[in-house]
Structures are given as structure tokens and as C-alpha cells.
């Protein structure tokens, strides 16, 4: 009986892990809603908004006022921001991963006011209502 109980627990654990593995992309794809909500005051106060997804993702939908520069194009990101390394900038992607890498690269170049707005869907979902 104890062997069956352990086998049952193992099966349930494996099913749970499988379920998490299957839904993880959907969860990650939305970004972090709390962090996305923190981006909106910056955006509303004129922060430069950069979508670091691919051109195809950008073309499929993006936030109003965003410019599109791929996450790995650090020099192009720096050109868009300009010489003011304290300029407020919000970067976002699909989940926050690529925008996090962009932020890290820009931080390493001395930029001090780069904010990872996480994912496009999270930003849309937390947009303040007028």
C-alpha cells in the first residue's frame, strides 16, 4: 500500500510539473504586471518608450509612441536615447527578458534611468484609464 501511495504521489508530481511546463510560456509572455504598472508614470511623464522586440512583433501591435529597436542593437539604443545618460527610458518586449538584457547593456554603458517595463501585454493590461 505504501508503494502505491508513493507511486501516486510521483505521478501527481510529474503531472504538476508537466502542467507548469505547458503554461509557463503563457505566464511569462505577459510580463510582470506590478512592474509594468510602475512604468506608466514614467511613460506619462515623457519617458522615451522603446519596444525591443522584433520588427514583426512590433508590426503586430505596440504601445502608442513606442519606437522599435531590437534588444541586441545597443549602439542603436544609445543613439535613440542620445547623450543624456540620465534620460528616462522605458524598454519592453514580450516577457521582460529581452528588455532586461537591453537594460543591463545600457546600464553597463553608464545610462542611469533605464526601466524594464517588462511585457507588452502586461503594459497594455495595466495602462491607466483616462
N, C-alpha and C positions, 0 to 999 in steps of 0.2 A: 504493500500500500504506500509506503514512504517513497519507493522508487517511482510509482505512478504520479505522486504528488510533485516530486522534483521534475519529472518529465513534463508535466502540465505547466509548471512554472517556467521552465525553459522555453516551451512552445509559446506561452504568452509573452515572455520577454522578447523572443525573436519576432513575434508579430508586432509588438510595440515598436521595436527598433525599425522594422520594415515600414511601418506606418509613418514614423518620424522621417525616415529617409525619403519617402514618397512626398510628404507635404513640406519638407524643409525648403525646397526652391520657391514654393508659393509664399511661405512666410518671409524668407529672405528677400524675395522680389519686391516686397512692399516697402522696405526700408524701416527705419526706426521712427515711429510716429512722434514720440516725445522730442527727439532731436529735430525732426522735421519741423515741428511746431515752433521750436526755438529759432529757426531760420527766418520765419515770416517777418518779425520786427526788423531784422536786418534788410530783407528784401524790400519791405515797405519804406524803409528809410534810404533807399537808393543804392544798396549794395550791388555790385556787379554780379550778375547771375550767369553762371557757366554750366551748361549741360555737357558732361564729359563722356556721354555715350557715343555710339557710332552715328554716322550721318543717317543711316536707315532708321535707327531708333528715334533720333531727333525728328526726322521727317514724319514718323508715325504719330507724333504728339510730343509737345514740350510745353514748358511754362512760358506764358507771355513775357516777352522781354529778355528771354534767355538767348545767349549766343552758344554756338556749338563748336567745341574744340575737343578733340579726342584726348582721353586721360593721359596718354603716354607722350603727348606733344608738349613737354614742359616749356620749351622755348616759345612756342605759340601762346601758351597760357600766360607766360611772363609778358609777352608783347601786348596781349589784350589788357592785362592789368595795368601796365605802364610802370613808370619809375617809382611811384609812391608805394613803398613796400608795406605801408600801414593801411592801404585802401581796403575797405570792407568788400569781401568777395564771398559768395556762396556758391559752392560747387555741388552738383548732384549727378547721379547716374540712375541705375535701375534699383540697386540694393544698398548702395553706400560703400561698396567695396572699391570700385574704380575711383570714386570721388575721394575716398580715404587715401588712396595711393597718390592722387593728384595733390591733395593737401600736404601729405608728407613730403613730396618732392618740392613743393613750393616753400614749405617751412624750412627745408634744408637750404634753400636759396635766399633765406632771410626775410621772407614775407611773414607778417605777424598777425594778420587779421583775416585768415582764410578759414571759412566754416564749412564743415561737411554737412550739407543738408540732407544727406542720405538718399533715399529713393524718390523717383518721380511720383509714384503712386502715393507714397506717404506724404509728400508735399501737397499733392492735389487734395488728399483727404483731410489735411489739417489747415488748408487755406482758410483764413478768416473770412467770414461772411460780411458783406457790406451792409 
